[in-house]
């Protein structure tokens, strides 16, 4: 049985371990950790110790684990791993559990970096929302911003630096936070804690490793439920080129977004549907598609106006870019806001990637002046593709033409 003993350490170049852990290290044979961890613990390791660097790709690391321990005791193959802070806090112990679920894991944690930063600031952290950007995209950080979290703890990396974080927040209007940065926490010679406004953080260089706590006590907990149409930047100033606010909210309701994971907005135009969805359901991964090149600047303008980072924008013909479409995360909710007369083809393409329990929603305008009956195209597409339709919702706003909100699934 493979056994891992995972020992948490800080950035202190002279780490202290309790007697039990010292004994484990003294009797160990195979050790592992990052290169920085190796530099710190090297003086403590036995002379005949084997060391495995933890680097990407991790599959290669685990192959080394198996190779180095396979010739040892037939009952137990033991690897001692050094990891930063608490190995179960976005740490390597979680990776071991995922890749080798049957392995025995023993953990000796120490304080993680965000705990240490909170201690240095004498800041209670039980109410802090934690986000890791270490090797991860912005998605969960953006979600914390949109949800107006008062206190956000962020684990950084070389790409998602404190400077990059501050710039992203300012770009999308989240300037009511104070940034606290902890560098080399646990290292008595290099440790540094800096508190500054975001406007200063964007011009500051911070050394690695570091972490961030964002304190937003001054942030107002307000966001619009149903953004007025007039608040959006529009295509050529034409209000008719936007899904009207009541229709927009009913469309989002039809998509059943609270329980969805990936939402595709095809033919986004101004981006109003994507932006409303991002504000109301920030857990979503949103992929927005549009053929008209001028709309890219419009959706970016609106995303910055309403503080909605994280909408992934794809410009070009949805049908022509079909090969690329297959590489995106499979949607479980799709809204077709524009089709250019190719509704059937778009729906067929969506079905090649739609999740098993996914839904497609389309708004059909009823007007004698429209030569192509979009409702007829929808009905024909559903029949040809074997989709089941739900009961349509018909609504008319003021003197606009009636709208039918149509929904279908497999």
N, C-alpha and C positions, 0 to 999 in steps of 0.2 A: 504494500500500500504506500503510495507516495504521500509524503508529509512535508508541509511547508511551515516553517516558523518565520513569521513576518514581524520584524522589529522596526518600530517607528523611531526616526531620529529627526533632529532639527538641523539648522545650518551651523551649529556650534562645532568648530574644528577639533574640540576636545570633549567628545560626548561622555556623559556619565550614564552607566547602566546599573540597575540593581544586581545584587550578587547572583540571583537566579539566571539573569540574562548573560552576565559575564561568564558563567559556567557553560552555558549553551554555546557561546562564541568560542570559548577555549577548546571545546570538544568537537567543534564543527569541522566538516570536511569540504562541503560544497556551499559556496556563498554567491549571492547575486545582488544586484542593485544598479542604480545609475552610476555614471562615471564620477559624478560629484560625491555620491555616497561612498564610492570606493576610496576616493582621496581621504575622506574623513575617517573611515574605519580601518584603513589598511594597517596602521600600527598595531591594531588589536587582533588581527587574524593570525591563526597558526601558520608556521612557515610552509607547510605542505598543502595549504588551502588552494582549492580551485575556485576561480571567480568567473562568473558569467555576467557580462554587461547587459543591462536591459535597454535595448534599442529597438527601433522599428526595422523590419516587421516583427511583431511579437511572436508570430508562428515559429520563426527561426529560433527565438529565445527558448520557447517551450520544447522544441526539438532537442536543443542542447541540454535542457534539464533531464529529459528522458535518457539521452545518450550517456551523460556523465554519472547518472545514478543507477543505471540498469545493472551494472556489475557489482553493486554493493550488496548489503544484506538482503536476502530473499524476502524478508518480512517487511522491512522498512527502507525506503529511499528518502533521505531527509535533505532538504535544501533550506538554508537560512537566507532570508531575503531582507535587505534593508530598504525601507521606503520612507518617504517624507511624512512626518506628522502621524496622523491616525490612518493606518493602511486601509481602513474600511470607509474612510471619508474621501470619496472620489479617488480611492487609492488602489494600489496594486493587488491587495487582497481580493478586491472585487473582480479583477481580471482573472485571477487564479480560479475563483469560484465559477466564473463563466466558462473558462476554457477547460478546466479539469474539475467538474462538479463532484467527482467521487474522492478527490484528494482530501486528506485531513489538513486543516489549517489551524494554527495556533497564533494568536496575535498579541503582541506587546506594544500597545500604542503609546504615543506621547501627544502633546498638544498639537493640533494642526495649526497652520499659519494664520488662519482667520481668527482662531481662538487667541493666539498670541497677540495679534494686532489689537483685538478687543481688550485684552488684558492691559496692553500698554496704554490704551486710551481710557481705561477704566470705564468701558462702555458695556452695559448689559447687552447680550447677544442672543437671548432666547427668542427674540422676535425678529431675528434677521433672516431674510430670504437669501438662500445660498444659490449661487450660479457658478458653474465651472465653465470657463472658456479655454481650458487647457486641452488643445487638440480638438476642440468642438466648435461648431458654428455659433452665430450670434443668437439663434432662435430663443433660447431660454432667458438670455439677458434682455432681449427686446421685450419678451413677455413680462418680465418683472417691471420694466419701465412703463409699459402700457397699463399694467395693473396698478401703477402708482405706489409701488412698495415703498414704505418709509425708510427701510434700512436694507441695503443690498450688499452682501458679501460676495466678492468676485475673485476666483482663482484665475490667474492670467497665464499667458505664454508669450513667446517672442513676437507673435502676430497681434494678439489681443492685449496690447500693452495698456498701462494706465493712460498714456497719451491718446492712443486710438480710442479707448473707451470714452474719454472726456470729449473728444472730437465728435464721436457718434451721438452722444447725448446732446451736445450743443446744436448739431445739425438738425436734430428733430425736436428741438424746443424743450428739452428736459434740463433746464439750467438752474433749477432750484435746489440742487444737491451740493453738498460739500464732500470733497474727496479726501479720504485718508489712505495713504500708501505706506505699507510696511516693506522695507527692503532687507534681505538677509536676516530675517528674524531668527533669533537664537544664537547668532554669531556676535559675541561681545565686542569684536573689533570692527565689524562692518554694519551692524544693525542700525537702521535709520527709520524713523517714522516722520512722515510729512503730512501736514494738513493744509489744504489750499482749495480755493474755488476752481471750478472747472475751467474758467477762462484763463487761469494761470497754468493749470495742469497740461493744457495742450502745447505749451511752450517749454515744458520741463522734461528732462531726461531722467529716467529711473533705471537703476541697475537691476539685473535679474539675479536670483529669483525675487519676486515680489508678489504681493496680493493687495487687494483694494476693499475698503468699506465705503459705501456711499450712504451718506446720512441726508435724508430728504425731509426733515421735519417741517420745512417751509413749503413743501410741495402741496398744492391744492388737490384734493381728491375729487376731481370733477372730470368727466368726459361726456361728450354728447351722445344721447340716445336718439338717433335719427338726425343726421346732419342736414341742415337746410340746403336745398339745391343751389341757392345763390352763393353759398360759401365756397363752392368748388371752383377751381379754374376749369374753364369749359373749352371744348373744341370750337374754335372760331367764334366764341362767345354765344354759341347756340344752346339754349336751355333744353331744346328738344332732343339734344344728343346726350342726355343723361337719364339714367333710370331714376324716376321720381322717388322722393324719399319714402312715401307710404308703400309704393310698389317695391322699393328696395328692401324694406323691412319685411314685407310679406314674402319676398323671394328668399331671404335668409331663413325665414321660418320654415318655408317649404324644403329647404336644403337640410334642415335638422342638424345644424352645425354644432350644437353642444356636444354631440357624441361622435362627431367626425374627426378625422385626423389630418387629411390632405384635401385641400379645396383648390379646384381649378376654375379660373374665371377666363372664359374664352371670348375674345372681343371686348376688352375692358374699356376702351375709349378713354374716359376721364379717370377711370379707376375707382369710381364711387362705390361699387359693390365690394371690391376687394378691400377698400379702406374701411368701410362700415363693418365688414366681417372681421377685419384685423382688430378694430377697437373693441368689438363686442365679444370676440372669441380669440383672444391672443394666443391660445394654445395651438391654433391651426398653423400648418405649413401651407402657405398660399403661393400658387404658381399662376401668374397672370399673363395672358397671351393677347397680342394685338398686331394687326397687319399694317396699320397706318403709322409711318415713322414719326409723324408729328405728335402722336399720343404719348410717346416715351417721356418727353419733357413735361407733359401735362400731368401724368400720373406721379412723376417724381415731385413736381411742385405740390400736388395735393397731399402726397405722403408726408412731406415736410411740414405742410400747414397743420396737419392733424396729428402729428407725432406717431406715425405708423411705420417704423423701420421694419425690414424683414420681408417685404413683399418681393418675391422673385419675379422679375420682369423678363419676358421673352418676346422679342420683336421679330416679325416675319409672318409668312403665310403658314398657318397651323397645319395645313395639309401637305405643303411642300416640305416642311420640317418634321415630317412624320417619324423619321429615324431617330432624331434627337428626342422627340416626345417620349419614345419608349424607354429612354434612359432616366426620366424623371420619376419621382416617387409615385406609385399608383394612387390615383385619387379615389376617395370614397364619396365625394360630393363634387358635382360639375354644374356650373351655370354657363349657358351659351347666350351671351349678350348680343352677339353679332355673328352673322353667318355668310353674308354676301351671296346668298342664293345657293350655298353649298351645305345646307343643314343636314341632309342625309349623309353626305360624305363625312362631315365632322362627327356626327353621332356614331357612325361606323368606326371611325378612327378612335374615338373615346372608348368604345366597347372593347378594343384590343388591350386596354390598360386599366379599365375600371375595376375597382375592387368588387368582390362577390356581392357584398351588401351595399354597393354604391348606388347613388341616385343621380339623375340628370334633370335639371330644371331649365325651362325655356319660357320666355314671356312673348306671347303672340299678340300683335296689334290687330284689332278688327277694324278695317276701314275699306269702304267701297273704292277709295282712290288708290289702294295698293294693288297692283296688277297680280303679284304673286301671293297666293294665300299661304302664309307661313304655317297656319294651323293645319292645312291640308298636307303640307310637307312633313310636319311633325307626325301626324297620324300615319302617313304612309311609311315613314321611317320606323316608327314603333312596330308596325305590323311586319315589315320586312326583316327587322332585326330581332323580332321575338321579345320585345319589351312590353311590360305590363304598365298601363297608365293608371294613375290615381285620378280621382275626381277633380276636374279643373276648378280653379277659383277665378271668377269673372269680377272685374272691378273697373269703375270709371271715375276719374278725377276731374272735377270741374268740367271744362269744355273740351278736354282731351278725348281722343278715341278710346273705346273700351280696351282693356288689357285682360288676357287670359293667362293665368300662371299655371303652366303645365308641368307635370312631374311624372317621371317614369323610372322603372327599375327592372332588373332582370326577372 
